[in-house]
C-alpha cells in the first residue's frame, strides 16, 4: 500500500508538509524530510518495523554528516 493510498483510506486531507515549498524530502527516498516551517523532521506514515522517532532522525542525520566529513582510508 502506498502512502497516498493510506492517507486516502484514513481520510487525511491532501494538504501536508510534502506539498509545501519549505519541505525538503530525504534524498534517499526513505519517506521523510525536513520541514523548514515546522523546524523538524516529518514522517507522516511509519511502516511496521521501519519506524524512527524524531530524536533518531536527528541522530541519523548527524551520523551521516559526520561520516561524510571523515577522510576515507584511501586519502590517508
PyMOL commands that set and color helices and strands:
alter all, ss='L'
color gray80, all
select helices_A, chain A and resi 3-10+17-19+54-69+73-75
alter helices_A, ss='H'
color red, helices_A
select strands_A, chain A and resi 23-25+33-35+40-42
alter strands_A, ss='S'
color yellow, strands_A
deselect
rebuild
show_as cartoon
